[in-house]
Amino acid sequence: MRRVTSGDLITEILGEVPDLVVLIDATSQVLGRCGSHGSPPLVVSASGTIGRGGFQLTSRSQGTPNINIRRLGLYLRRTREIVELSYEEAAARTGCEADWLARVETGFAQPTPVEVERLLERYEVRAAKVADLMVDLATRLNGPDWLAPLLPEINDLKRDALIPEAEACVVRSYGMLQVPHLAQAEPYVRLLNNHALPPRNPEAEWETMRMRQAFRAGGRPRFLDLIIDESTLTRIPEPAVMIPQVQYLLDLSERPDEAKVRIVPSSAPLFEDRASNFDVLEFPGISDRISLVHHVLGMELATVDLSDLWTLIEDKSALPPDDSRDILRSHLQRLTVS
């Protein structure tokens, strides 16, 4: 067994684990192929292709392992490989069945926080900061409590978008067609769902949105970084909806420890890649990022990292926060006197 320092473990796990988007797709392609003997197929490889072959857009969850379970399994697999233990050696050292370890690492079994901590202790890496991350993640493998009642009615794509959104410590949201979800005020949410196809229950949708906005994983703070195209502020003409919405954005802009609000002015050139909403999620203590895309059917994980697109819009199109507040105030005045 190889002995590693805490620094080695952090560098190797976070430096060598591929983008989580690849994890999502690759895991879905090995569903049902983990045998009861020997090593299972690897969930992910650094050269894995990014695609959508493992997903089908369905009306309800199909029971595939969610992204938190797969993410924890990937971290545990990399830890075992870093300390150079085979499944049989790891099983002997930890007192677990090799088959159970294989199923945990591929998302087909859910370890408890106590079991994760025991594995890390037996691998002699419990002192590493990334070990704390794994134990913490094991406490919320199924996502936030408010998600459970929604699972019978949503597909796996939306489930696996909502879970990392809830886990993120930084949410960078770009809004073109709509105000970003986590910055939507109640009248705005209700109006959108009153006109949705297929029809939605505005009361239930607002309650879900309220919980999404309020939730903080592990009690940690979350920073909301918003870039909103100015056209979004004029798309809905009803003052009764837009006055509280613009006021809410102004209120967020006045809380620099919690949020940053920037506006892309109507005079800024429009290019294709910024024509729809997306999010970039960041997580505490690790370099992983997950991107989400929004479309007429809902939200789902993007198949590429959209961080570069965010940076491009931030650098080339968005106004500074003070100038953005001036635009918000001008729209609030326009709505108030109309």
N, C-alpha and C positions, 0 to 999 in steps of 0.2 A: 504493500500500500504506500502510495506517495504521500508525504507530509507536505502541506502547503501552509503559507502564512495567510492571514486575513487579507492582506493586500493582493496576494496572488489570486485568491479566490474571487475577489471583486473584479479584478482585471480580466480573468479568464471567463467567468460567467457572463459578465456584461459586455466584454469585448468580443466574444466569439459567438454568443447567441445571435442568430439572424434576426432580421426584422420580424416583429410579432405578426405582421400580415402574412408572411410566409408560413409561420406556425399555424395560423388559422386555417389556411388552405390545405397545407400538407396533412394536418391532423384529420381533417374531414375526409381525406382520401384513404386513410388507413382504417376507418371505422369497420369493425367486424373482422379485421385481419390479424388481430393480436391473438396468437395461438396460446395454448396452455403449457407448451414446452419450449425451452430455449429462449433466445433473445427475440423480442418483437422487432418489427421493422422500425427504423428510426423515424421519429415524428417529423423531423426537419433536417435538411442538409443545407450547408452554406450555398450550394449551387442550385437549390430548389427553385423551380419556376413559380412565378406569381400568376395565378389565374383564378377562374371561378368554377372550375370543374367539379369541386366538391360540394358546391352549394346549389340548391334549387329554391327559388322564391316560392314559399308555400304560405298558406294562411295561418298555420299554427306551428308551434314548436314540434320538432321531430325527435326530441330527446337526445340529440348529440351533445357530447361534453361541451360545457360552456368555456369561454375564453379564460376565465380565472383558473379553472381546473387544468386546462392545457398549459397555461403559463407556468403554474406551480410545477407541473410534471416536467416541463422542459428545464426549469431551473434545477430540479432535483436530479434529472438525468445528467446535466452538465456537471453538477457537483460530484456525482459518483464517478464520472469519466475523468474528471480532473484529479481525483485522488487515486485513480487507476485501479478501480475495483470492478471485477466482472459481476454479473447478477448473482452468481453462486457465492462469490466471496463476500459481496455486500449482504446477502441473506444470512450467511454464517455469522458475520460481524454484528448484524442488527437483530438477529433472532426472528426475522420475518421470512415469509415464503418468497422465493425468487419470482414466482408468478405474480404475487401481489405487488412487488416492487415494479415489475414490468407494466402492470396495469395502472399503477399510480403515475408512472412516468409518461404514459400515453393517454392519460385522462379518463381511463375506464374505471378507476377506483378513486374515492375521495378520502384522503388521509385526514385525521383530526390534527389540530395544532400540536397536541401531545405527541402524536406519532411522527409528525414532521420534526419536532424538536429532538426526539429520540434518534431519528435517522441522522440528523446533523451532528449530534453529540457522538454517535458511533463512527461517523466519518471524520471526527475530530476537527470540525470546522465551525462549531457553534459560536465561537468568539467573533466571527466575521460579521460586519454590518449587514451584508447581503443575507446572512442567515436570519437575522431579525426580520428582514423583509419577507422571507419565505414563511416564517412562523405567523407573522401578521396576516399575510395573504390567506393562509389556511383558515383563519377565523371568519372569512367572508367568501368562501369558495362559490357560493350560490348567488353572490351579489347582495345588494341591499335588501332589507326585509320587505320594503314596499314593492319590490319587483315580483315576488312570488305570486300574488293574485293575478298578475297580468300574463303569466306564462302560458296559460291555456289558450289565450287569444292572440298571441304574437308569434311571428316566425323567428327562427334561430338568428337570422340576420339582425333583426332589431334587438333581440336579447343581447347579442354579442356586441352591439353598439352601446346599449344602455349600461352594461356592466363596467366597461372601462371608463365611460364618462363619469360614473359614480366614483371610481377609484382615483381619478386624476387629481393632481394637486394644482395643475395649471391647465386651463381650457382656453385655447385660442380659437375664437369663432369668427368666421367671416360671413356677413349677411348681405345678400344681393336681392334675392326675391322676397325674403322675409327677414324680420328681426331675428337674430339667433335665438334658439330655443331657451337657453338659460337666462336670457335678458327679456323675455316676453312678459308683459304685464297681463293681468287677468282678463280685462276686456278684449285685448288683442287675441289671446288664446281662444276665448269663447267665440269670437267672430269667425276666426279661421275654421273652427270645428263646426260651427253652424252651417257653413257652406261647403264642407268637405264631401267628397265622393270616394268611397261609399260613406253614407251618413255616420257621424260619430256622436257620442254623448258628450256635450260640452262640459257638463258638470264633472264627469269622470275624467275627461281629458285635462281639465284644469287641475283637478286634485293630483293627477300623476305629475303634471308639470310643476306644481308647487313642491311636491316631494323631491323631484329631480333638482330643483333649484336650492332647496334647503339642505339636502343631504351632504354630509362631510364624512368621508370614510375614515374610520378610526378617530374621529373627532379632530382631524387635522384641518387647517385652513385650506381654502381653495382660492386661487386667483383667476379671475375672469378677464381675459384680454379680448376686446371686441374691436373689429373693424367692420363698419356698416356703410354700404353705398347709400348716398343721399337719396336716391330714387326710392329706396325702401320707405322713407319717411313720407312720401307723397302717394304711394301706391294705394293706400286705403284712405278714402276721403272723409270718413265719418269722424268729426271732432271728438265725439264721446268715446271713441276707441283710441284715437291717436294722441289726444292730450295726455291721458294717464301714461301712455306708452313713452312718449317723448320725455315726460317728466321723470319717469322711472330711469331712463337712460341718463338724464341729467344727474339724478340722485346717485347713480352708480359712478358717474364721472367725478363726483365729489368725494369718493371714498378710495383714495389712491392705494391704500393697503389691501383692498379687496378687488379692485377692478381698474381697468383702463379702457376708455372709450375713444375711438378715433373714427372720423367720417371720411369717406372718399367723396369728394365734391362732384357735383353733376358735370363739371367741366373736365374731369379727368377722362382720358381716353379709355374706352372699354375694349378689353381683349377677351378672347374666347374663354380662357381658363378661369377668369374671375366672374363668369356669368351665372354661377350657382353657389349655394351655401356649402361650406365645409368647416370642419373643426380639426385642430391638431391637439392631441392630448399628451401631457407629460406627467410623469409619475415620480413620487418621492424616492430619492436615493439611487435611482437607476437612470440609464441613458435611453431606455426604450421610449419610443413615441408611437402613438397610434393615430391614424387619421380617419375621420368619418366623413361621409358624403350624404347630402340630403337631396331627395328627389320627390316626385309626385307620389310615389308609393311609400315613402317614409325615410328612414335613415339606415345606413349600414356601414360596415367597415370598408374603407377605401383599399384598393389593391396596390397602392403606392403611397409612399410618404409624401405628404403635401407640404412639408415644412418649407421647401424652397419656394413654392408658390406663395405661401404666407409671407415669407421674407420679401419677395418681389413686390407684392401688393403693399406691404408695410413701407418699403423704401421708395417706391415709385408713385404710389397713388394716395396713400392715407395722409391726412393732415395731422399736425401735432395735437395733443389733447386740448390745449387752450383754444386753438382755432376751431376744433371740433365742437367744443362747448358753445362757441359763438353761433355756429350753424344750428345746433340743437335749440338754442334760445330763440333764434330767428324763426324757426319752424313752430316752436311753442307759441310765440306771439302771433304768427299767421293763423294758427288754429284757434287761438283764443278770440280773435276779433272776427273770424269768419262766420 
